[in-house]
Amino acid sequence: MLTVVQIRALKPADKPYKVADVDGLFLLVQPSGALLWRFRFRAHGIEKKLSLGSFPEVSLQEARKLRDSARAKLIDGVDPVEEKRQRKLEAEVAARTTFKLVAEEYIQKMEREGKSPATLKKARWFLDLLDRDIGKRPISAITPHELLDSLKRVERRGHHETAQRLRAFAGRVFRYGFATLRTERNPADILRGALVVPRVKHHAAILDPRKVGELLRAIDGYEGRPENRFALQIAPHVFLRPGELRQAKWGEIDFAEKVWRVPAERMKMKQPHTVPLSQQSLFLLERLRALGNRSEFLFPALHTSQRSICENTLNTAIRRMGYGQDEMTSHGFRAIASTLLNESGLWHPDAIERALAHGERDKVRAAYHRGAHWDERVRMAQWWSDHLDQLKVGGKVVKVRFRKRA
């Protein structure tokens, strides 16, 4: 049995040599002078050696404890060499499977699934926000406390809605990691309710019919870029969301059929959407086409025809016309249409919902409504454009009582 004094007296030789302790524990003395602890044992009839560290970092007493622990595992049928190899492999995999790498893989999957560029851009922005705190951490090792601390950092800056969306994004990454066997838990799920719930902010919109007329006249008098003016003129007629409108391509417009077919990838609900075009909408589109821009986009960017106008362009134009962000936004045209069409009492609420491309969770019901309300939507599109013309010239505002429904 070795003693510490004996160990310290060992001298290196030209070749490695062994000095035994007891029960399979020995020191391997290297020519360099290194003293390496080894435990020799037999598993399934095969002799193996387990590395236990080096002296003096691992003392004689600690080496004997490690040996005894390995022997106990052998009694339980566990090969300590295989167990150590497995732990090392898992640690290496965990080190390579960081939150950032899994998130990037998840975003690539989103891209292959046809998610919109705006959605992908937002996902990468969320990843950038989380990268500082948990990006380099193995995804399987991240605790709810770590994630909460990262989310609270955003929340403390007053960005409550961003913090909520950030938690949701992290949750999707953890679920993807779970599905691909990189983690066994989702810390984001545990944090439901831990963040401040922001007040719901509705998009600013002018809902007084007479003021809507003033807005339409202001748009007609807009002296900025013609393409931007046409976008603002067309927006009230077609009920599209700003992103769906500004990224429109000429290939989507069917002048003969008098429809605008928006592909699923650009719609919020990821379902293709068809817009019936009124005479006024067709007239505006013809005038826009007459500008002669050689771009596939209806509203190309100022400095390149390869991209559409950016998301802030229309709101900036509205500000230039004198409307504050608490008065009117580009998204507000949808609120105008929804409010005034419903107040007219002339149209079925489901027809209005379909015109606004509000999603229907029940696929059978959604298919029914797409067909059942098309004729009504065509009539409604023309009535609405006529009504906008009346408002614009300061004519009589149509007000009809809600009809009673069974």
C-alpha positions in Angstrom: 0.0 0.0 0.0 1.4 3.3 -1.1 2.0 6.3 1.2 2.3 10.0 0.3 6.0 10.0 1.2 6.7 7.1 -1.1 4.8 8.8 -3.9 6.8 12.0 -3.6 10.0 10.0 -3.7 9.2 8.4 -7.1 11.6 9.4 -9.8 11.0 9.2 -13.6 12.7 6.6 -15.7 13.5 6.2 -19.4 10.3 4.3 -19.9 6.9 4.5 -18.1 6.5 2.2 -15.1 3.8 1.3 -12.6 3.7 1.5 -8.8 0.8 -0.5 -7.3 -1.4 0.5 -4.4 -4.2 -2.0 -3.6 -7.4 -3.3 -5.2 -6.3 -2.5 -8.7 -5.2 1.1 -8.0 -1.7 2.1 -9.3 0.4 5.1 -10.3 1.8 5.3 -13.8 5.1 7.2 -13.6 5.9 8.9 -17.0 9.4 9.8 -18.2 8.2 13.4 -18.0 7.7 13.0 -14.3 3.9 13.0 -14.4 2.2 10.7 -11.9 -1.1 9.3 -13.3 -3.7 7.4 -11.3 -5.1 4.3 -13.0 -7.6 1.7 -11.8 -7.2 -1.7 -13.4 -10.3 -4.1 -13.5 -11.9 -6.8 -15.5 -15.4 -6.3 -17.1 -17.0 -9.2 -18.9 -13.6 -11.0 -18.9 -11.8 -8.1 -20.5 -9.1 -6.2 -18.6 -9.6 -2.4 -18.7 -8.0 0.7 -17.2 -9.8 3.8 -15.9 -8.0 7.1 -15.7 -8.6 8.8 -12.3 -6.5 12.0 -12.7 -2.9 12.9 -11.8 -1.0 13.3 -8.5 -1.0 15.7 -6.6 -4.1 17.3 -8.2 -5.9 14.0 -7.1 -4.5 13.0 -3.8 -3.9 9.4 -2.7 -7.1 9.5 -0.5 -9.2 10.9 -3.3 -7.8 8.3 -5.8 -8.8 5.5 -3.4 -12.4 7.0 -3.2 -12.6 7.1 -6.9 -11.4 3.5 -7.2 -14.0 2.4 -4.6 -16.7 4.2 -6.5 -15.7 2.5 -9.7 -15.7 -0.9 -7.9 -19.2 -0.3 -6.6 -20.4 0.4 -10.1 -18.8 -2.9 -11.3 -20.8 -4.7 -8.7 -23.9 -3.1 -10.1 -23.0 -4.3 -13.6 -21.9 -0.8 -14.8 -18.6 -0.5 -16.7 -17.0 2.7 -15.4 -14.9 3.1 -18.5 -18.0 3.0 -20.8 -19.9 5.3 -18.4 -17.1 7.8 -18.5 -16.9 7.6 -22.3 -20.6 8.2 -22.5 -20.5 11.2 -20.2 -17.7 12.7 -22.2 -19.6 12.1 -25.4 -22.8 13.7 -24.0 -20.8 16.7 -22.7 -19.2 17.2 -26.2 -22.6 16.9 -27.9 -24.1 19.4 -25.4 -21.3 21.8 -26.0 -22.0 21.7 -29.7 -25.8 21.8 -29.2 -26.1 25.4 -28.0 -29.3 27.3 -27.9 -28.0 29.5 -30.8 -27.2 26.5 -33.0 -30.6 24.9 -32.4 -32.3 28.2 -32.9 -30.5 28.8 -36.2 -31.4 25.3 -37.3 -35.1 26.0 -36.4 -35.1 29.3 -38.4 -33.6 27.4 -41.4 -36.5 24.9 -41.0 -39.0 27.9 -41.0 -37.4 29.1 -44.2 -37.8 25.7 -45.9 -41.4 25.7 -44.9 -42.0 28.9 -46.8 -42.3 31.4 -43.9 -42.3 35.0 -45.1 -39.1 37.1 -45.1 -40.6 39.4 -42.5 -41.3 36.4 -40.2 -37.7 35.1 -40.6 -36.3 38.5 -40.0 -38.2 38.8 -36.8 -37.1 35.4 -35.7 -33.4 36.3 -36.2 -34.0 39.5 -34.3 -35.4 37.5 -31.4 -32.3 35.2 -31.5 -30.0 38.2 -31.4 -31.8 39.4 -28.2 -31.3 36.0 -26.5 -27.8 35.3 -27.8 -26.0 37.5 -25.2 -27.4 35.5 -22.2 -28.1 32.0 -23.4 -26.9 31.7 -27.0 -23.7 29.9 -26.1 -25.2 27.7 -23.4 -26.0 24.0 -24.2 -29.8 24.0 -24.8 -30.3 21.1 -22.5 -28.6 22.9 -19.6 -30.5 26.2 -19.7 -32.6 26.7 -16.6 -35.9 28.7 -16.3 -34.0 31.2 -14.1 -31.5 31.9 -16.9 -34.2 32.4 -19.5 -36.3 34.5 -17.1 -33.3 36.8 -16.4 -32.8 37.3 -20.1 -36.5 38.1 -20.7 -36.6 40.4 -17.7 -33.7 42.4 -19.1 -35.9 43.2 -22.1 -38.9 43.8 -19.9 -37.1 46.3 -17.7 -36.5 48.5 -20.7 -40.3 48.8 -21.0 -40.6 46.5 -24.0 -43.3 44.3 -22.5 -44.8 43.0 -25.8 -41.3 42.2 -27.1 -40.6 40.2 -23.9 -43.8 38.2 -24.3 -43.0 37.4 -28.0 -39.4 36.6 -27.0 -40.6 34.0 -24.5 -42.9 32.5 -27.2 -40.0 32.3 -29.7 -37.7 30.7 -27.1 -40.5 28.2 -26.4 -40.7 27.2 -30.1 -36.9 26.7 -30.2 -37.0 24.5 -27.0 -39.9 22.5 -28.5 -37.9 22.0 -31.7 -34.9 21.0 -29.6 -37.1 18.5 -27.7 -38.5 17.0 -30.9 -34.9 16.6 -32.3 -33.7 14.9 -29.0 -31.4 17.8 -27.9 -33.2 18.7 -24.7 -35.8 17.1 -22.4 -37.5 20.2 -21.2 -38.9 23.6 -22.2 -38.1 26.3 -19.6 -40.2 28.8 -21.6 -43.4 26.9 -20.8 -42.7 27.2 -17.0 -42.5 31.0 -17.4 -46.1 31.5 -18.6 -47.5 34.3 -16.6 -44.1 35.5 -15.3 -44.0 38.6 -17.5 -46.0 41.8 -17.6 -48.9 41.5 -20.0 -48.9 44.6 -22.2 -52.0 46.6 -22.8 -53.6 45.8 -26.1 -52.9 48.7 -28.5 -55.3 49.1 -31.4 -53.9 50.6 -34.6 -54.8 54.2 -34.8 -57.5 54.9 -37.3 -59.9 57.7 -38.2 -63.5 56.4 -37.8 -65.6 59.5 -38.1 -67.0 59.3 -41.7 -66.5 63.0 -42.4 -62.9 62.9 -41.2 -62.4 59.9 -43.4 -63.4 62.1 -46.3 -60.8 64.6 -45.2 -58.2 61.9 -45.1 -59.0 60.7 -48.6 -58.8 64.3 -50.0 -55.4 64.7 -48.2 -54.2 61.5 -49.9 -55.2 62.8 -53.3 -53.3 66.0 -52.6 -50.1 64.2 -51.4 -47.1 65.6 -53.2 -44.6 62.9 -52.4 -43.5 60.0 -54.6 -46.4 59.0 -57.0 -46.0 55.3 -56.2 -46.5 56.0 -52.5 -49.6 58.2 -53.3 -51.1 55.3 -55.3 -50.5 52.9 -52.4 -52.3 55.2 -50.0 -55.2 55.7 -52.6 -55.6 51.9 -53.2 -55.3 50.9 -49.5 -58.8 52.0 -48.4 -60.4 50.0 -51.2 -58.8 46.6 -50.8 -58.7 46.0 -47.0 -55.2 44.4 -47.2 -52.7 44.6 -44.4 -49.8 47.0 -45.0 -47.3 44.2 -45.6 -49.6 42.4 -48.0 -50.2 45.6 -49.9 -46.7 47.1 -50.2 -45.1 43.8 -51.4 -47.8 43.3 -54.1 -46.6 42.1 -57.5 -48.2 42.8 -60.9 -48.5 39.0 -61.5 -51.2 38.9 -58.8 -53.5 41.4 -60.6 -56.0 39.9 -63.0 -57.5 42.9 -64.9 -59.7 40.6 -67.0 -61.3 38.8 -64.0 -61.2 42.0 -61.9 -59.5 40.2 -59.0 -56.3 40.5 -57.0 -54.9 37.1 -55.9 -52.5 37.4 -52.9 -50.4 34.2 -52.4 -50.5 32.3 -49.1 -46.9 33.1 -48.2 -47.6 36.8 -47.9 -50.8 36.5 -46.0 -50.8 36.6 -42.2 -53.0 33.4 -41.9 -50.9 31.6 -44.6 -54.0 31.1 -46.8 -54.3 32.5 -50.4 -56.6 35.4 -50.5 -58.6 36.8 -53.4 -59.7 40.5 -53.5 -62.6 41.5 -55.8 -61.6 44.8 -57.5 -64.0 47.6 -57.8 -64.1 50.0 -60.8 -62.2 52.6 -58.7 -59.5 50.0 -57.7 -59.0 49.0 -61.3 -58.7 52.6 -62.4 -56.1 53.4 -59.8 -54.1 50.2 -60.8 -54.3 51.2 -64.4 -52.9 54.7 -63.6 -50.2 53.1 -61.5 -49.2 50.8 -64.3 -49.1 53.8 -66.6 -46.1 55.2 -64.6 -44.0 52.6 -66.5 -41.9 51.2 -63.7 -40.1 48.1 -64.8 -40.4 46.3 -61.6 -42.4 43.2 -60.7 -43.6 45.1 -57.6 -46.5 47.6 -57.7 -44.7 49.8 -55.3 -40.9 49.5 -55.8 -38.4 51.0 -53.5 -37.0 54.4 -54.4 -33.4 53.3 -55.2 -34.0 49.8 -56.5 -36.7 48.0 -58.4 -35.7 44.7 -56.9 -37.5 45.4 -53.6 -40.8 46.9 -52.6 -41.1 50.0 -50.4 -40.2 49.4 -46.8 -42.6 48.9 -43.9 -42.3 52.5 -42.7 -42.9 54.2 -46.1 -46.7 54.6 -45.9 -46.7 55.6 -42.2 -44.1 58.2 -43.0 -46.3 59.6 -45.8 -49.2 59.8 -43.5 -47.1 61.8 -41.0 -46.1 64.1 -43.8 -49.8 64.8 -44.4 -50.1 66.0 -40.8 -51.6 63.0 -39.1 -49.9 61.9 -35.9 -49.2 58.2 -35.0 -52.1 58.3 -32.5 -54.5 59.5 -35.2 -53.9 57.3 -38.3 -51.6 54.4 -39.4 -51.4 52.5 -42.6 -53.0 49.6 -40.8 -55.9 51.9 -39.9 -57.5 51.6 -43.3 -58.6 48.1 -42.4 -60.2 49.4 -39.2 -62.0 52.1 -41.2 -63.5 49.5 -43.5 -64.4 47.1 -40.8 -66.1 49.7 -38.6 -68.0 51.5 -41.3 -69.1 48.4 -43.2 -70.4 46.9 -40.0 -72.1 50.1 -39.1 -73.9 50.2 -42.4 -75.8 47.1 -41.6 -75.9 46.2 -45.3 -73.5 43.3 -45.3 -73.2 40.0 -43.5 -70.5 40.1 -40.8 -68.9 36.9 -42.3 -68.6 38.6 -45.7 -66.8 41.5 -44.0 -64.5 39.1 -42.1 -63.6 37.2 -45.3 -62.9 40.5 -47.0 -60.5 41.4 -44.2 -58.9 37.9 -44.5 -59.5 37.1 -40.9 -58.7 33.4 -40.4 -61.3 30.7 -39.7 -59.9 27.9 -37.5 -62.5 25.4 -38.8 -61.2 24.5 -42.3 -64.6 23.2 -43.4 -66.3 26.3 -42.2 -63.6 28.5 -43.8 -64.0 26.7 -47.2 -67.8 27.2 -47.0 -67.5 31.0 -46.2 -65.0 31.5 -49.1 -67.6 30.3 -51.5 -70.8 31.4 -49.8 -69.9 35.1 -49.5 -68.0 35.7 -52.8 -70.9 37.3 -54.7 -71.7 39.5 -51.7 -68.0 40.5 -51.4 -68.0 41.6 -55.0 -71.1 43.8 -54.5 -69.7 45.0 -51.2 -66.3 46.0 -52.8 -68.1 48.2 -55.4 -70.5 49.7 -52.8 -67.6 50.5 -50.5 -65.6 52.2 -53.2 -68.7 54.3 -54.2 -69.2 55.1 -50.5 -65.5 56.3 -50.2 -66.1 58.5 -53.2 -69.1 60.1 -51.5 -67.1 60.7 -48.4 -64.2 62.2 -50.3 -66.4 64.8 -52.1 -68.2 65.6 -48.8 -71.4 64.0 -50.1 -74.2 62.4 -48.0 -72.9 59.9 -45.5 -74.9 56.7 -45.7 -76.1 55.5 -42.3 -78.3 52.5 -42.2 -79.7 50.8 -39.0 -78.4 47.3 -38.3 -80.9 44.8 -39.7 -82.3 42.3 -37.3 -80.9 38.8 -37.6 -82.7 35.6 -36.6 
